[in-house]
Amino acid sequence: MASTRPIDMKHFSLLFLAFPFIASSCGEGTSVPNGDEDLTGRTFWSSRVTVDGVIRDLVDGTRIQITFLEGSVSVSAGCNGVGAGYTIDAEGRLIVDELAMTEIGCDAPRHAQDEFVVSALTSRPRVTVDGDTIVLSSDGGSGGPGFEVEFLDGTVADPDRAVVGSRWTVTGFITGEAAWSMAFEPAGWVEFVDESTLNGHDGCSEFALPAEYSDGSIGGPVDGDGEVQFGERLPEYSSEVCADNAEYADAFNALLAAGRASVFVEGTRMTIVAVDGNGVTFTALEAAGPTAS
């Protein structure tokens, strides 16, 4: 499990100076003085990182993600997460304090990205907002390095996938208050063929069952982004046919046997939690969204 530690501001200031950045223009938009009313509650994905006037490619499969809450900001770049309290001063600059960082072991390229993120945060970057786009930038001051990172609102960069019609592969399980994962090939999956039929594979065998799904657009509000009522599975599940991965299949089928569950979707991720608190986490089979650069 990841732990957190405070950030040595002097140490990361030195790391920041090691990056040969130069200033670049923020373009159109409005800086955010005297508050963060345009940012609170929003998550943004990096769409472009400029270093020394040249676009800097991030590690394959990674992006910089920044989330603003009331009085706090969190950032990740493919390995560790960084969190801090923040304010935006009268000049529209992001001022962070009390940084904390998880301590997950990373390969060298991801470690370098983590250093870049913390260095950027501690540089008092200017925040420019233009609709669904924000830019963090710094000229470095006193002849020092500068940078520009452009972000796109996560709801645009990574819109929620449709529950019905998408194939969702299992990424983990929720049992009580514990979350765990177990990798098997082929991985379990589900697909709501329509609002009344669910097909899938529990990691052991394929199945089909009636499953009434509602997103609240008809019949009133629902818990979460949707609710599902599971019918009887055909064929019935038996752990005896899953000797090698019965624990995986048992956890999967416990969800189906619960009868009713809530559905939560965020981008490519879906979580289905039954009325008894047990659940399964999924990812859309074909994850979409822009590749960070």
Summary of the structure (lengths in Angstrom):
residues: 293
radius of gyration: 22.4
end to end distance: 28.8
largest distance: 71.2
contacts: 882
relative contact order: 0.15
helix: 14%
strand: 42%
